[in-house]
Amino acid sequence: MGKADLHIHTDQGDGLDSFASILDHVEANTDLDVIAITEHDDITVALRARELWARRGYGFDFVVGEEVTTLEGHLVALFVEEPIPSLRRVWETVDAVHEQGGVCFIPHPMSWLTRSIGPGTLERMRLRSSDGLWFDGIELANPSPLARAFRAKARRLNERYKLPEVGASDAHFVQAIASAHTEFAGHTAADLRAAFAAGGLAAREQRFPRLRDVGLARAFSLPIVGLRATPRQLGWRRTAWSFVSRYLP
């Protein structure tokens, strides 16, 4: 069985480490078969990381991704090559991902500590599923503090919807990478893509790094970096308006 960490951030968004450091860390310190760089509302970071990955010939596979801000919450898009427009309705975003042949999963579901998709959106999407608009997975193994508090509720919620279960670290520093992973049959990105199509995924979780593993200064800088990530990409005015426009028809 292969292992994939499909939710990793860099210092180009709200993370602390460069994508070069991330690639080196994965090679030297993990047994992951596949990783995905998923920066907020910016696919170019993953595209640049893939170029470096290809030049250096690492022993793991790489997937281009993007964590897209929809009006209803964040959505992780994988296996995409073109930017996914932000601040649109979630069903429009899912459609845009699928049009590229990509897949998308719900990160940190139900968390009110960050923009997250919850029960109301899942139910609306279920009612629209006859149009082929549906999520390809839900992140149920995410050991980060932002997701851990809501994990049990998310698992109970998925008893109704039965979406494929994704494990991902949501790493914002290299020490967190592989603290959760998605298990799938095979070892390549192509095998992972096939597993998404077949629903053959399993969410696994390990220990999240302790504060002393990360360093006090680095850990406490994360909230500041995180608050400015989306506004830096989309602008403060658009970001602020999005909190209102999600409730409009």
N, C-alpha and C positions, 0 to 999 in steps of 0.2 A: 504494500500500500504506500502511496506517495503522500507527501506532506506539503501543504501550501499555506503561506501566510499572505493573505490577499488584501491587507488594509494597513499600509505603512506610509507615514508622512516624513517629509524632509524639512530642511531649514529654508527651503524656498516657499514654504507655507507656514504651518503652525508647529513644525517639528524643530529639533535642535541640531540634527546632524545632516551632513551633505549626502547626496545619493551615492557619491563615491565611497564614503565611509560606510554606508549601509551595505553596499555590494561587497565590500571587503569583509565586513562583520559577518554577513550571511555565509560567505565562503569559509571563513576561518572558525566560526564559533557555533554553527547550527548544522542540522542534518536536513534542512529544508530542500525539497526538490524544485519548488516553484515559489516565486514571490511576485507581488504586484506593488508598484508605487502608485498611490492614489491620492494625489494632492488635491486640495480644495479648489474646484472650479478652474483647473489649469492642467490640461493634458500635456503641455510642452515639457513639464518636468519629467514625466514618465518616458516621453519620447527621447529626451536627452540621456536619461539613465539607460535606456535600452541601447543607445549607440555605444555608450561606454561599456556596458555589459558585453556587447558583441565584440568589441575590440579586444577586451581583456580575456575572453574565453573562459568565463567562470564555469564551474561544474553544476550549476543549477539553471533552471529555465526561468524566463522572465515574461511577465504579462503587463501590457500597458493598461493603466487604469486612471480613473478620475473620480473623486468624491464630489458629486454634483449637488449643489444646493437647490432643491425644489421648494415651491411655496409651502409644501406640507412637511418638509424635512429633508435630511440628507439621504442620498442614494449613491451607492458605489457602482460605477460602470466599469466593466472589464472587457478585454478583447475588442477595444475600439481604437480607431486610428484618427478620427476627427473630433474636434471639441464638441461637447454636448452643451447646448445652451442652458444657462442657469436661470433660476427664479421663474420657472414655468410650472404649470401644474404637473404633479407627479406622473399622471398617466401619459401626458405629452412627452415627458422625459423618458419613461420606459419605452414608449414607441420609438423615440429617436435612437435609443441604444439598440433596440432590436433591429431597426432598419440597417444598422451597420453590421449586423451579425453578432453583436455583443450580448453579454448577459449582465444582469444587475441584481444586487442584493441589498437588503435593508441593513444598514449599520446601526449599532447601539439602539435597538428599537425601544420605544416608550420612554426613553430618558428625557427628563425635563431639564437636565443640566446642559444639554446642547440640542440643536434643532434635529428632532427625531420623528419618525413616522410612528403613529400610534393606531389604536383599534379602529377609530373612525375612518381613517384613510384605507386601512386594510379592507374594511367592509365595502367601502365605495369601489375599491379596485376589484373585489370579488364580483360585485354586481356588473362591472364592466368587462369581466373576463371573457364573455362571449365574443368580444371584439379582438381577442388575442392579446390583451394588455394585462400582463400579470408579472409579478416578481419572480426571479429565478432562484431566490434564496433569502434567508434571514439569518443574521449574525446572532447565534445563541451561545457561542463561547467567545467572550471578549472579557479578559480579566482586568481591563483598565478600571480605575475608580469611577469614571463617568458612566460606565455600562453595568458594573457589577451589582449596583443597588437595584437595578430594574430587571435583572436577568431572569429571576424566577417568574415574574409576571409575564415576561416575553415568552418564556417556554410554555406557560399555561395558555397564553393567547394562541400560540402556534398549534396547540392541540386541535383548534378549530380549523385552521387554514392549511396545516400540513405542508408548509413550504420546506424545501430542502434546507438542511441546517449547515450553516457556515461557521467555521471557527477562524478568528482573525485577531491579531494582537492590538490593532489600532495603535501601533507603536509610534510615539513621538520622539523617541530616543532609542539608540541601538540596543540598549540592554533589554528592552521590552520585546524585541523581535523574537518570534517563535514562542512567546508565552501562551499563544493559542494558535491552532492551525486547523486547516480543513484536510481531512483524510479522504483519499480517492484511489480508485484502482489505476495503477500505472505510475509513471514518474515524470511525464512531460506536460507542457502546457496544452498540447493537443489532447492528451489523456484527460486532463482536467476539464477542458471544454466539453469533451464527450460525457464526462461524469455529470456536469451541470445539465446537459440535455436529458440524461437518463435519470436524474434525481439521485445519483449514487454518491452522496456526500455524507460525511460524518464530522461533527464539530468536536474538537478535542481542546483541552485547556491544561496549561501547566502553571507554575508559580509565577506571579507577577513580580518584577524586581522590587527589592526593598529600597527605601529612601537612601540608605547609605551606599547602595549599589549605583545609584544615579548621581548622587552628589546634591547637597542642599541647594546650592546656588542654581544649578541647572533645573532642579525640580520646581523651584519657586519662580523661575522665569517663564515656565510654560503657560500659566494663565494669561500673562501679558501678551505673549506671542499669539496665543489662541484667539484672543479677543479681536485682534486686528487682521486675522487671516482673510476672512470673507470680505470685509470692507476694502481691504487692500486690492483684492482682485476685482470686485464688482462696484466699488464706490460706496461711500457712506450713505448717500441719498437713496440709491437703489436698495441697499441692504435694509435701511430703516423702513422704506415703503413696503418692502416685501412682507413685513410682519403684519401690515394692515391689509394688503391686497389679497392675502390667502383667504380672507373671510368674505371677499367680494364674489359675486356670481361669475 
